[in-house]
Amino acid sequence: MSTIGAMLRKAWHYWCKSIGQKAFQDDLRADRVAIIRTVWVVLHIVTCVFIIAHNGIRMNLWSF
């Protein structure tokens, strides 16, 4: 179980680096900012998927 936790911490560390610099020196506050940034990234991805799906339906690439 500890190896999974270590892998998740490492993945979280890399993800935080990928979404921007650390906002605060305090880890708790920095993690909160990273969560907000993550929600923002997911929102953009979901929006793009809906735009692509809508255009695919309008162009008759998919039929529902």
A tleap script that builds the chain and sets N, CA, C and O, in Angstrom:
source leaprc.protein.ff14SB
mol = sequence {
  NMET SER THR ILE GLY ALA MET LEU ARG LYS
  ALA TRP HIE TYR TRP CYS LYS SER ILE GLY
  GLN LYS ALA PHE GLN ASP ASP LEU ARG ALA
  ASP ARG VAL ALA ILE ILE ARG THR VAL TRP
  VAL VAL LEU HIE ILE VAL THR CYS VAL PHE
  ILE ILE ALA HIE ASN GLY ILE ARG MET ASN
  LEU TRP SER CPHE
}
set mol.1.N position { 0.825 -1.197 0.000 }
set mol.1.CA position { 0.000 0.000 0.000 }
set mol.1.C position { 0.863 1.253 0.000 }
set mol.1.O position { 0.489 2.265 -0.591 }
set mol.2.N position { 1.996 1.193 0.647 }
set mol.2.CA position { 2.845 2.374 0.718 }
set mol.2.C position { 3.448 2.711 -0.646 }
set mol.2.O position { 3.709 3.878 -0.937 }
set mol.3.N position { 3.671 1.696 -1.483 }
set mol.3.CA position { 4.217 1.992 -2.807 }
set mol.3.C position { 3.187 2.703 -3.673 }
set mol.3.O position { 3.537 3.564 -4.480 }
set mol.4.N position { 1.908 2.340 -3.506 }
set mol.4.CA position { 0.857 3.033 -4.257 }
set mol.4.C position { 0.752 4.479 -3.787 }
set mol.4.O position { 0.621 5.394 -4.600 }
set mol.5.N position { 0.809 4.681 -2.481 }
set mol.5.CA position { 0.775 6.037 -1.940 }
set mol.5.C position { 1.953 6.866 -2.417 }
set mol.5.O position { 1.803 8.046 -2.733 }
set mol.6.N position { 3.120 6.248 -2.467 }
set mol.6.CA position { 4.306 6.957 -2.946 }
set mol.6.C position { 4.161 7.298 -4.429 }
set mol.6.O position { 4.555 8.379 -4.867 }
set mol.7.N position { 3.593 6.368 -5.195 }
set mol.7.CA position { 3.387 6.628 -6.617 }
set mol.7.C position { 2.381 7.761 -6.829 }
set mol.7.O position { 2.561 8.599 -7.712 }
set mol.8.N position { 1.316 7.782 -6.012 }
set mol.8.CA position { 0.318 8.848 -6.124 }
set mol.8.C position { 0.903 10.202 -5.740 }
set mol.8.O position { 0.631 11.209 -6.394 }
set mol.9.N position { 1.711 10.223 -4.673 }
set mol.9.CA position { 2.358 11.477 -4.276 }
set mol.9.C position { 3.288 11.978 -5.377 }
set mol.9.O position { 3.333 13.175 -5.658 }
set mol.10.N position { 4.022 11.068 -5.995 }
set mol.10.CA position { 4.934 11.444 -7.069 }
set mol.10.C position { 4.150 11.951 -8.289 }
set mol.10.O position { 4.532 12.939 -8.916 }
set mol.11.N position { 3.052 11.261 -8.611 }
set mol.11.CA position { 2.205 11.693 -9.733 }
set mol.11.C position { 1.601 13.065 -9.450 }
set mol.11.O position { 1.546 13.921 -10.333 }
set mol.12.N position { 1.146 13.269 -8.202 }
set mol.12.CA position { 0.587 14.574 -7.824 }
set mol.12.C position { 1.646 15.664 -7.947 }
set mol.12.O position { 1.365 16.766 -8.418 }
set mol.13.N position { 2.864 15.345 -7.519 }
set mol.13.CA position { 3.967 16.297 -7.611 }
set mol.13.C position { 4.218 16.686 -9.073 }
set mol.13.O position { 4.358 17.870 -9.380 }
set mol.14.N position { 4.275 15.700 -9.972 }
set mol.14.CA position { 4.496 15.987 -11.393 }
set mol.14.C position { 3.327 16.757 -12.003 }
set mol.14.O position { 3.527 17.663 -12.813 }
set mol.15.N position { 2.097 16.390 -11.608 }
set mol.15.CA position { 0.932 17.092 -12.134 }
set mol.15.C position { 0.960 18.560 -11.690 }
set mol.15.O position { 0.684 19.449 -12.496 }
set mol.16.N position { 1.285 18.820 -10.442 }
set mol.16.CA position { 1.356 20.195 -9.944 }
set mol.16.C position { 2.421 20.989 -10.692 }
set mol.16.O position { 2.224 22.166 -10.995 }
set mol.17.N position { 3.533 20.356 -10.984 }
set mol.17.CA position { 4.573 21.036 -11.765 }
set mol.17.C position { 4.067 21.353 -13.167 }
set mol.17.O position { 4.401 22.400 -13.722 }
set mol.18.N position { 3.273 20.468 -13.739 }
set mol.18.CA position { 2.826 20.662 -15.118 }
set mol.18.C position { 1.775 21.759 -15.252 }
set mol.18.O position { 1.649 22.360 -16.319 }
set mol.19.N position { 1.013 22.033 -14.183 }
set mol.19.CA position { -0.020 23.061 -14.284 }
set mol.19.C position { 0.455 24.439 -13.826 }
set mol.19.O position { -0.327 25.389 -13.825 }
set mol.20.N position { 1.701 24.558 -13.445 }
set mol.20.CA position { 2.239 25.871 -13.105 }
set mol.20.C position { 3.081 25.843 -11.853 }
set mol.20.O position { 3.169 24.838 -11.147 }
set mol.21.N position { 3.694 26.975 -11.604 }
set mol.21.CA position { 4.586 27.050 -10.448 }
set mol.21.C position { 3.802 26.986 -9.151 }
set mol.21.O position { 2.601 27.257 -9.118 }
set mol.22.N position { 4.483 26.633 -8.108 }
set mol.22.CA position { 3.870 26.518 -6.792 }
set mol.22.C position { 3.422 27.898 -6.326 }
set mol.22.O position { 4.212 28.842 -6.307 }
set mol.23.N position { 2.162 28.006 -5.955 }
set mol.23.CA position { 1.584 29.302 -5.607 }
set mol.23.C position { 2.021 29.783 -4.222 }
set mol.23.O position { 2.179 30.984 -4.007 }
set mol.24.N position { 2.214 28.861 -3.291 }
set mol.24.CA position { 2.584 29.207 -1.916 }
set mol.24.C position { 3.682 28.260 -1.443 }
set mol.24.O position { 3.832 27.158 -1.970 }
set mol.25.N position { 4.439 28.691 -0.458 }
set mol.25.CA position { 5.429 27.812 0.148 }
set mol.25.C position { 4.763 26.758 1.031 }
set mol.25.O position { 5.261 25.640 1.159 }
set mol.26.N position { 3.639 27.124 1.635 }
set mol.26.CA position { 2.870 26.204 2.474 }
set mol.26.C position { 2.216 25.145 1.582 }
set mol.26.O position { 1.484 25.485 0.652 }
set mol.27.N position { 2.477 23.867 1.860 }
set mol.27.CA position { 1.977 22.797 1.001 }
set mol.27.C position { 0.455 22.717 0.962 }
set mol.27.O position { -0.111 22.436 -0.095 }
set mol.28.N position { -0.218 22.955 2.075 }
set mol.28.CA position { -1.676 22.872 2.098 }
set mol.28.C position { -2.296 23.923 1.183 }
set mol.28.O position { -3.188 23.613 0.394 }
set mol.29.N position { -1.834 25.141 1.285 }
set mol.29.CA position { -2.359 26.213 0.434 }
set mol.29.C position { -1.984 25.979 -1.027 }
set mol.29.O position { -2.791 26.234 -1.920 }
set mol.30.N position { -0.779 25.500 -1.276 }
set mol.30.CA position { -0.349 25.219 -2.647 }
set mol.30.C position { -1.180 24.092 -3.251 }
set mol.30.O position { -1.513 24.145 -4.435 }
set mol.31.N position { -1.521 23.076 -2.462 }
set mol.31.CA position { -2.358 21.983 -2.954 }
set mol.31.C position { -3.762 22.466 -3.286 }
set mol.31.O position { -4.366 22.010 -4.258 }
set mol.32.N position { -4.281 23.386 -2.483 }
set mol.32.CA position { -5.615 23.936 -2.780 }
set mol.32.C position { -5.611 24.678 -4.115 }
set mol.32.O position { -6.551 24.551 -4.900 }
set mol.33.N position { -4.575 25.439 -4.371 }
set mol.33.CA position { -4.458 26.141 -5.652 }
set mol.33.C position { -4.327 25.137 -6.792 }
set mol.33.O position { -4.916 25.326 -7.856 }
set mol.34.N position { -3.562 24.077 -6.577 }
set mol.34.CA position { -3.396 23.050 -7.604 }
set mol.34.C position { -4.716 22.353 -7.908 }
set mol.34.O position { -4.982 22.006 -9.059 }
set mol.35.N position { -5.541 22.145 -6.891 }
set mol.35.CA position { -6.856 21.532 -7.119 }
set mol.35.C position { -7.728 22.451 -7.955 }
set mol.35.O position { -8.413 21.989 -8.868 }
set mol.36.N position { -7.715 23.740 -7.661 }
set mol.36.CA position { -8.494 24.699 -8.453 }
set mol.36.C position { -7.999 24.713 -9.896 }
set mol.36.O position { -8.806 24.743 -10.824 }
set mol.37.N position { -6.687 24.691 -10.093 }
set mol.37.CA position { -6.134 24.647 -11.447 }
set mol.37.C position { -6.516 23.356 -12.159 }
set mol.37.O position { -6.777 23.361 -13.362 }
set mol.38.N position { -6.550 22.260 -11.427 }
set mol.38.CA position { -6.935 20.977 -12.018 }
set mol.38.C position { -8.387 21.011 -12.476 }
set mol.38.O position { -8.707 20.536 -13.565 }
set mol.39.N position { -9.259 21.566 -11.655 }
set mol.39.CA position { -10.668 21.698 -12.044 }
set mol.39.C position { -10.780 22.541 -13.303 }
set mol.39.O position { -11.579 22.226 -14.185 }
set mol.40.N position { -9.998 23.600 -13.402 }
set mol.40.CA position { -10.010 24.476 -14.566 }
set mol.40.C position { -9.573 23.719 -15.826 }
set mol.40.O position { -10.177 23.886 -16.885 }
set mol.41.N position { -8.540 22.897 -15.720 }
set mol.41.CA position { -8.055 22.108 -16.856 }
set mol.41.C position { -9.108 21.085 -17.278 }
set mol.41.O position { -9.373 20.924 -18.469 }
set mol.42.N position { -9.706 20.397 -16.311 }
set mol.42.CA position { -10.741 19.404 -16.620 }
set mol.42.C position { -11.944 20.078 -17.274 }
set mol.42.O position { -12.519 19.532 -18.215 }
set mol.43.N position { -12.327 21.250 -16.790 }
set mol.43.CA position { -13.428 21.993 -17.391 }
set mol.43.C position { -13.142 22.296 -18.858 }
set mol.43.O position { -14.032 22.160 -19.698 }
set mol.44.N position { -11.929 22.699 -19.178 }
set mol.44.CA position { -11.566 22.983 -20.561 }
set mol.44.C position { -11.621 21.722 -21.422 }
set mol.44.O position { -12.099 21.766 -22.555 }
set mol.45.N position { -11.140 20.614 -20.895 }
set mol.45.CA position { -11.163 19.364 -21.657 }
set mol.45.C position { -12.601 18.920 -21.927 }
set mol.45.O position { -12.930 18.529 -23.047 }
set mol.46.N position { -13.453 18.981 -20.908 }
set mol.46.CA position { -14.857 18.593 -21.080 }
set mol.46.C position { -15.542 19.510 -22.086 }
set mol.46.O position { -16.313 19.038 -22.921 }
set mol.47.N position { -15.275 20.802 -22.020 }
set mol.47.CA position { -15.859 21.748 -22.965 }
set mol.47.C position { -15.437 21.416 -24.388 }
set mol.47.O position { -16.266 21.438 -25.297 }
set mol.48.N position { -14.174 21.112 -24.591 }
set mol.48.CA position { -13.691 20.766 -25.933 }
set mol.48.C position { -14.342 19.493 -26.442 }
set mol.48.O position { -14.677 19.400 -27.623 }
set mol.49.N position { -14.524 18.516 -25.575 }
set mol.49.CA position { -15.174 17.274 -25.988 }
set mol.49.C position { -16.606 17.555 -26.437 }
set mol.49.O position { -17.046 17.019 -27.455 }
set mol.50.N position { -17.335 18.379 -25.703 }
set mol.50.CA position { -18.703 18.708 -26.094 }
set mol.50.C position { -18.740 19.497 -27.402 }
set mol.50.O position { -19.628 19.274 -28.224 }
set mol.51.N position { -17.808 20.401 -27.607 }
set mol.51.CA position { -17.754 21.155 -28.866 }
set mol.51.C position { -17.482 20.217 -30.030 }
set mol.51.O position { -18.130 20.318 -31.071 }
set mol.52.N position { -16.538 19.312 -29.867 }
set mol.52.CA position { -16.214 18.365 -30.930 }
set mol.52.C position { -17.406 17.445 -31.198 }
set mol.52.O position { -17.732 17.178 -32.355 }
set mol.53.N position { -18.053 16.963 -30.150 }
set mol.53.CA position { -19.214 16.091 -30.327 }
set mol.53.C position { -20.343 16.829 -31.038 }
set mol.53.O position { -20.973 16.277 -31.940 }
set mol.54.N position { -20.601 18.058 -30.645 }
set mol.54.CA position { -21.652 18.845 -31.285 }
set mol.54.C position { -21.355 19.043 -32.772 }
set mol.54.O position { -22.236 18.869 -33.613 }
set mol.55.N position { -20.121 19.405 -33.088 }
set mol.55.CA position { -19.773 19.612 -34.496 }
set mol.55.C position { -19.829 18.306 -35.282 }
set mol.55.O position { -20.207 18.306 -36.454 }
set mol.56.N position { -19.459 17.199 -34.654 }
set mol.56.CA position { -19.556 15.913 -35.321 }
set mol.56.C position { -20.992 15.538 -35.635 }
set mol.56.O position { -21.270 14.980 -36.696 }
set mol.57.N position { -21.903 15.838 -34.725 }
set mol.57.CA position { -23.316 15.572 -34.959 }
set mol.57.C position { -23.852 16.488 -36.043 }
set mol.57.O position { -24.574 16.033 -36.930 }
set mol.58.N position { -23.514 17.771 -35.992 }
set mol.58.CA position { -24.005 18.740 -36.985 }
set mol.58.C position { -23.481 18.438 -38.393 }
set mol.58.O position { -24.157 18.718 -39.383 }
set mol.59.N position { -22.289 17.873 -38.477 }
set mol.59.CA position { -21.704 17.549 -39.784 }
set mol.59.C position { -22.035 16.124 -40.210 }
set mol.59.O position { -21.480 15.623 -41.188 }
set mol.60.N position { -22.932 15.475 -39.487 }
set mol.60.CA position { -23.372 14.109 -39.765 }
set mol.60.C position { -22.237 13.098 -39.774 }
set mol.60.O position { -22.266 12.132 -40.535 }
set mol.61.N position { -21.233 13.321 -38.925 }
set mol.61.CA position { -20.180 12.326 -38.768 }
set mol.61.C position { -20.641 11.217 -37.842 }
set mol.61.O position { -20.228 10.065 -37.981 }
set mol.62.N position { -21.511 11.575 -36.884 }
set mol.62.CA position { -22.112 10.607 -35.979 }
set mol.62.C position { -23.601 10.828 -36.004 }
set mol.62.O position { -24.066 11.961 -36.130 }
set mol.63.N position { -24.340 9.767 -35.887 }
set mol.63.CA position { -25.796 9.930 -35.839 }
set mol.63.C position { -26.310 9.384 -34.509 }
set mol.63.O position { -26.044 8.236 -34.151 }
set mol.64.N position { -27.037 10.211 -33.795 }
set mol.64.CA position { -27.624 9.808 -32.517 }
set mol.64.C position { -29.112 9.930 -32.590 }
set mol.64.O position { -29.804 9.639 -31.615 }
savepdb mol mol.pdb
quit
